Amino acid sequence: MTVSSREANPPDEPIPSGAPVRLPIHSDAAIAIGIVAFCVAIYAVTTTFPRMPTAMQSMGMGPEVFPRLLLGLLVVLAGVLVLLSRGKTDTPREPIPAMVYWTALAMLAFMGVLWLAGMAVAMVVGFVGMGALWGERRWPLLVGSGLILSAAIYFMFVRGFGVPLPRGLIGDWLF
């Protein structure tokens, strides 16, 4: 006979400090809720995108359509995650490594550099900074590869496809 956590620890008795905390729902369902909440927030951002003229919309999708398609796919996959977790035991997970949080902060810093200095500078800073964060210490290789990758992306998009890259606040002031 198995004993539920409520029978083992009645509500008026504290849970032992070394015991893992159990969520009332499966952790996969909690993750799915977080994914859906993220999708709702980003969908709200897509409502601020500028509308294309009607003549341009007949030629293709507006700027909000592709992100919304990806958000819809994420919501569907979150639903699949919930369905697959039904009836399974919720095994304890390893804690998320600190490097994941540092990488997320580095991506936010990249967005700040992009806003301020533009894509060309942000790519170099991002490649070099992320490489250094992940432990690369061969600085000539790191800086060289950051410059080469950034130049390749710049020439492919700006020269090859004719797509201008964001210039940032400083770039808008200078040009």
KEKE-3310 file (N, C-alpha, C; in steps of 0.2 Angstrom, whole numbers, plus 5000, padded with zeros to 4 digits):
npx = (5004:5003:5008:5001:5007:5000:4995:5007:5012:5003:4993:4995:5008:5025:5034:5048:5064:5073:5066:5060:5051:5034:5025:5007:5003:5009:5026:5029:5017:5017:5028:5023:5013:5020:5026:5015:5011:5022:5021:5008:5012:5022:5014:5005:5015:5016:5005:5008:5015:5018:5005:5004:5002:4987:4989:5002:5000:4993:5004:5011:5014:5011:5021:5018:5014:5022:5029:5018:5013:5024:5022:5010:5013:5022:5012:5004:5013:5016:5004:5004:5015:5009:4999:5006:5012:5002:4997:5010:5023:5030:5046:5060:5069:5086:5094:5094:5108:5119:5125:5115:5107:5116:5119:5106:5105:5116:5110:5100:5108:5114:5103:5102:5114:5112:5101:5107:5119:5118:5116:5128:5139:5133:5133:5147:5151:5142:5146:5160:5158:5149:5157:5168:5161:5157:5169:5180:5197:5206:5210:5214:5208:5195:5191:5194:5186:5173:5173:5174:5163:5153:5155:5152:5139:5134:5137:5130:5117:5115:5122:5120:5106:5100:5094:5093:5102:5098:5102:5103:5103:5114:5119:5108:5109:5121:5120)
npy = (4994:5011:5026:5042:5059:5068:5060:5055:5067:5077:5092:5100:5097:5102:5100:5090:5097:5093:5086:5085:5098:5096:5099:5103:5100:5091:5093:5094:5100:5112:5118:5118:5128:5139:5140:5143:5155:5163:5163:5170:5183:5187:5186:5197:5207:5206:5212:5225:5227:5236:5239:5232:5239:5236:5231:5226:5216:5206:5201:5193:5187:5197:5206:5201:5188:5176:5175:5173:5161:5152:5154:5148:5135:5132:5133:5122:5111:5113:5109:5095:5091:5092:5082:5070:5069:5065:5054:5049:5047:5060:5063:5069:5083:5087:5102:5117:5122:5135:5142:5142:5153:5163:5163:5167:5180:5185:5185:5195:5206:5206:5211:5223:5229:5229:5237:5249:5251:5244:5231:5226:5229:5223:5209:5206:5209:5200:5187:5186:5189:5179:5167:5169:5169:5155:5149:5150:5154:5158:5171:5178:5169:5169:5183:5184:5175:5180:5192:5188:5179:5189:5198:5189:5187:5200:5204:5194:5196:5211:5214:5203:5199:5211:5216:5228:5229:5232:5248:5254:5265:5274:5272:5278:5291:5294:5292)
npz = (5000:4996:5003:5003:5000:5008:5018:5024:5029:5038:5036:5047:5051:5048:5032:5031:5030:5021:5011:4995:4986:4981:4967:4965:4952:4938:4934:4920:4915:4922:4916:4903:4905:4907:4895:4887:4893:4890:4876:4874:4879:4869:4858:4860:4858:4845:4840:4840:4828:4813:4801:4785:4769:4759:4746:4747:4755:4748:4741:4749:4766:4781:4793:4805:4804:4802:4815:4823:4818:4822:4836:4838:4835:4846:4856:4853:4854:4867:4872:4868:4876:4889:4887:4885:4898:4906:4918:4921:4932:4942:4941:4950:4945:4939:4945:4936:4927:4931:4921:4911:4915:4914:4901:4896:4901:4894:4881:4883:4885:4872:4865:4870:4866:4852:4851:4855:4847:4835:4823:4817:4826:4837:4833:4833:4846:4852:4847:4852:4866:4870:4867:4875:4887:4888:4889:4880:4878:4869:4863:4850:4841:4845:4843:4830:4823:4827:4820:4807:4806:4808:4798:4787:4788:4787:4774:4767:4770:4768:4756:4748:4749:4750:4761:4774:4789:4806:4812:4825:4839:4840:4827:4820:4823:4818:4804)
capx = (5000:5007:5005:5001:5011:4996:4994:5013:5013:4997:4994:4998:5015:5029:5037:5055:5068:5077:5061:5059:5044:5030:5019:5001:5002:5015:5031:5029:5012:5019:5032:5019:5009:5025:5027:5009:5011:5027:5018:5003:5016:5025:5008:5004:5020:5015:4999:5011:5019:5015:5001:5006:4996:4983:4992:5008:4998:4992:5010:5014:5012:5013:5027:5016:5011:5027:5030:5012:5014:5028:5019:5004:5016:5024:5006:5002:5018:5015:4998:5007:5019:5004:4995:5011:5014:4997:4998:5017:5026:5034:5052:5064:5074:5092:5093:5096:5115:5120:5127:5109:5105:5121:5118:5100:5107:5120:5106:5097:5113:5115:5098:5103:5119:5108:5097:5111:5124:5116:5117:5135:5142:5131:5135:5154:5151:5139:5150:5165:5156:5146:5162:5171:5157:5157:5176:5185:5202:5211:5207:5214:5204:5188:5189:5194:5180:5168:5173:5173:5156:5149:5156:5149:5131:5133:5138:5125:5110:5115:5124:5117:5099:5097:5091:5097:5102:5096:5108:5104:5102:5120:5119:5103:5112:5127:5119)
capy = (5000:5017:5032:5048:5064:5071:5055:5055:5074:5080:5099:5104:5096:5104:5095:5090:5102:5089:5083:5089:5101:5093:5104:5100:5098:5088:5098:5096:5104:5118:5120:5120:5134:5144:5141:5147:5162:5167:5164:5175:5189:5188:5188:5204:5211:5206:5216:5232:5228:5240:5235:5233:5241:5230:5229:5222:5210:5201:5198:5189:5188:5203:5204:5197:5181:5171:5174:5170:5154:5149:5154:5143:5129:5131:5131:5115:5107:5113:5104:5088:5090:5090:5075:5065:5069:5062:5047:5047:5050:5066:5062:5075:5085:5091:5109:5121:5125:5143:5144:5144:5159:5168:5164:5171:5187:5188:5187:5201:5211:5207:5215:5230:5232:5229:5243:5255:5251:5241:5224:5225:5229:5218:5203:5205:5208:5194:5181:5186:5188:5172:5163:5170:5166:5148:5147:5150:5159:5159:5178:5179:5165:5171:5189:5183:5171:5184:5197:5184:5177:5195:5200:5185:5188:5207:5203:5189:5200:5218:5214:5198:5199:5218:5217:5232:5227:5237:5252:5255:5272:5277:5272:5282:5298:5296:5291)
capz = (5000:4995:5007:4999:5004:5013:5024:5027:5032:5038:5034:5052:5052:5043:5028:5032:5026:5015:5007:4989:4986:4976:4965:4964:4946:4935:4932:4913:4914:4924:4910:4897:4907:4906:4888:4884:4895:4885:4869:4875:4879:4862:4853:4862:4855:4837:4838:4839:4822:4808:4796:4778:4764:4756:4740:4749:4759:4743:4738:4754:4773:4784:4797:4811:4802:4804:4822:4826:4816:4827:4843:4838:4835:4852:4860:4851:4857:4875:4874:4868:4882:4894:4886:4886:4905:4910:4921:4922:4939:4941:4943:4952:4939:4941:4945:4930:4928:4932:4914:4907:4917:4912:4894:4895:4902:4888:4875:4884:4884:4865:4863:4872:4862:4846:4851:4855:4842:4829:4822:4815:4832:4842:4831:4835:4853:4854:4846:4856:4872:4871:4867:4881:4893:4887:4891:4875:4880:4863:4861:4843:4837:4846:4840:4822:4821:4828:4815:4801:4805:4807:4791:4782:4789:4785:4767:4764:4770:4765:4749:4744:4749:4750:4768:4779:4796:4811:4814:4832:4841:4838:4820:4817:4825:4813:4797)
cpx = (5004:5004:5006:5005:5007:4995:5001:5015:5007:4998:4996:5005:5019:5032:5045:5059:5072:5073:5060:5052:5040:5025:5013:4999:5009:5020:5031:5023:5013:5024:5028:5015:5014:5026:5021:5009:5016:5024:5012:5007:5019:5019:5006:5008:5019:5009:5002:5014:5015:5011:5004:5000:4993:4986:4998:5006:4996:4998:5013:5011:5015:5018:5025:5014:5016:5028:5024:5011:5018:5025:5013:5007:5019:5018:5004:5007:5018:5009:5000:5011:5014:5001:5000:5013:5008:4998:5005:5019:5030:5041:5056:5069:5080:5091:5096:5103:5115:5121:5121:5107:5110:5120:5111:5101:5111:5116:5102:5102:5114:5109:5099:5109:5116:5104:5101:5116:5123:5118:5125:5139:5140:5133:5142:5154:5148:5143:5156:5163:5153:5152:5166:5167:5157:5164:5181:5190:5207:5208:5208:5209:5197:5186:5189:5188:5174:5167:5172:5165:5151:5149:5152:5141:5130:5132:5132:5118:5110:5117:5121:5109:5096:5093:5095:5096:5101:5103:5109:5103:5108:5120:5114:5105:5117:5125:5112)
cpy = (5006:5022:5038:5053:5067:5066:5055:5061:5077:5088:5103:5102:5098:5099:5096:5094:5099:5086:5088:5092:5098:5098:5100:5098:5095:5094:5099:5100:5111:5122:5122:5127:5140:5146:5145:5154:5166:5168:5170:5182:5191:5190:5195:5209:5211:5210:5224:5233:5232:5236:5237:5235:5235:5227:5225:5216:5204:5198:5193:5190:5194:5201:5201:5190:5176:5170:5171:5163:5150:5149:5149:5136:5127:5130:5124:5110:5107:5108:5097:5086:5088:5083:5070:5064:5066:5055:5045:5050:5056:5065:5069:5076:5088:5098:5112:5123:5132:5145:5146:5151:5165:5169:5168:5178:5190:5189:5193:5207:5212:5212:5222:5233:5233:5236:5249:5256:5248:5234:5222:5224:5224:5211:5201:5204:5202:5188:5181:5185:5181:5167:5163:5167:5159:5145:5147:5156:5160:5165:5179:5175:5167:5178:5188:5180:5176:5189:5194:5182:5184:5198:5196:5186:5195:5206:5199:5193:5207:5218:5209:5198:5206:5220:5222:5229:5233:5241:5254:5263:5276:5278:5277:5289:5299:5296:5294)
cpz = (5000:5000:5003:5003:5009:5019:5028:5031:5032:5038:5040:5054:5046:5039:5030:5028:5020:5010:5001:4989:4980:4974:4964:4957:4943:4933:4924:4911:4917:4919:4904:4899:4906:4899:4885:4886:4891:4878:4869:4875:4872:4857:4854:4858:4848:4835:4837:4832:4817:4803:4789:4774:4761:4750:4741:4752:4754:4740:4743:4761:4776:4789:4803:4810:4804:4811:4825:4824:4821:4834:4843:4838:4842:4857:4859:4854:4865:4877:4873:4874:4888:4893:4887:4894:4909:4912:4922:4929:4937:4945:4945:4946:4943:4941:4938:4931:4928:4925:4910:4908:4914:4904:4892:4896:4897:4882:4876:4883:4876:4862:4864:4868:4855:4846:4851:4849:4836:4828:4821:4821:4837:4840:4834:4842:4856:4853:4851:4863:4874:4871:4873:4887:4893:4888:4886:4878:4875:4860:4853:4839:4838:4843:4832:4820:4822:4822:4808:4800:4805:4800:4786:4782:4786:4777:4764:4764:4767:4758:4745:4743:4749:4756:4772:4786:4800:4813:4821:4833:4839:4830:4816:4818:4819:4806:4795)
residu = (MET:THR:VAL:SER:SER:ARG:GLU:ALA:ASN:PRO:PRO:ASP:GLU:PRO:ILE:PRO:SER:GLY:ALA:PRO:VAL:ARG:LEU:PRO:ILE:HIS:SER:ASP:ALA:ALA:ILE:ALA:ILE:GLY:ILE:VAL:ALA:PHE:CYS:VAL:ALA:ILE:TYR:ALA:VAL:THR:THR:THR:PHE:PRO:ARG:MET:PRO:THR:ALA:MET:GLN:SER:MET:GLY:MET:GLY:PRO:GLU:VAL:PHE:PRO:ARG:LEU:LEU:LEU:GLY:LEU:LEU:VAL:VAL:LEU:ALA:GLY:VAL:LEU:VAL:LEU:LEU:SER:ARG:GLY:LYS:THR:ASP:THR:PRO:ARG:GLU:PRO:ILE:PRO:ALA:MET:VAL:TYR:TRP:THR:ALA:LEU:ALA:MET:LEU:ALA:PHE:MET:GLY:VAL:LEU:TRP:LEU:ALA:GLY:MET:ALA:VAL:ALA:MET:VAL:VAL:GLY:PHE:VAL:GLY:MET:GLY:ALA:LEU:TRP:GLY:GLU:ARG:ARG:TRP:PRO:LEU:LEU:VAL:GLY:SER:GLY:LEU:ILE:LEU:SER:ALA:ALA:ILE:TYR:PHE:MET:PHE:VAL:ARG:GLY:PHE:GLY:VAL:PRO:LEU:PRO:ARG:GLY:LEU:ILE:GLY:ASP:TRP:LEU:PHE)
# end
